[in-house]
Amino acid sequence: MYVAKFDKDKVLWKVTLFEKRWSELMLSNEIYEIKSKSFFFHASGYRWLNKEMARIMFEQHKLEIING
């Protein structure tokens, strides 16, 4: 599962993408930071997040693009 976090820091929006996985050792979820980037506009961060998620899913063969 993937989790996105939007933080407002004065002028910039910081968008961080995490992956959340179940750990049998700890019997709880572990969270790993994948990427982070800053933007002036919330909408720009949202577009970047959508692009990154599509790229990750495509690389993991969980997304197939037809006639694109």
C-alpha positions, 0 to 999 in steps of 0.5 A, a space after each residue: 500500500 502507498 501513502 502520500 503526505 502533503 505538508 505546508 511549509 510557509 510558501 512551499 508544499 512538500 509531498 512525500 510518497 511512502 510505501 507501507 508493508 506488513 512485517 511478520 517480524 514486528 507484527 505491524 506495518 513498516 513505512 519506507 519513504 520512496 520519494 519527496 519533492 517540494 512545490 509552490 502549488 498543491 495541484 502541482 504536487 498532486 500531479 507529480 504524485 499521480 505521475 510517480 504512482 503510475 510509474 511505480 505501478 507500471 514498473 511492478 507490472 501492476 498497470 498495463 497501458 493500452 492504446 496510449 
